[in-house]
Amino acid sequence: MPATLDLNDALCRIRLEGAIDIGCAAELKTLLVQALHSGPRVRLAIDGATHLDATAIQLLWAAEREAARSGAGIAFDAAPSGEIAAGMREAGLNPL
């Protein structure tokens, strides 16, 4: 799967690699929910992603909103590049 979850005592990190699209949406959603319920800090490493489709961006948007609502922190490790950054900004996500 192009998304992985690393858990430790201090934080959770979700790492996205390659193309993230509808084909892995259910697994990405599961990882996001698990990360949001496992601790107060979630980091998203998306610098390895080559493409995020609308489904992936919607899931990240929903995770950011849920984190804000619940008082959890969610942040990006690094700013995404080009097309990914533009799509995220259009959806109302601030990748950094």
Secondary structure, 3 states (H helix, E strand, C coil): CCEEEEECCCCEEEEEEEEECHHHHHHHHHHHHHHHHHCCEEEEEEEEEEEECHHHHHHHHHHHHHHHHHCCEEEECCCCCHHHHHHHHHCCCCCC
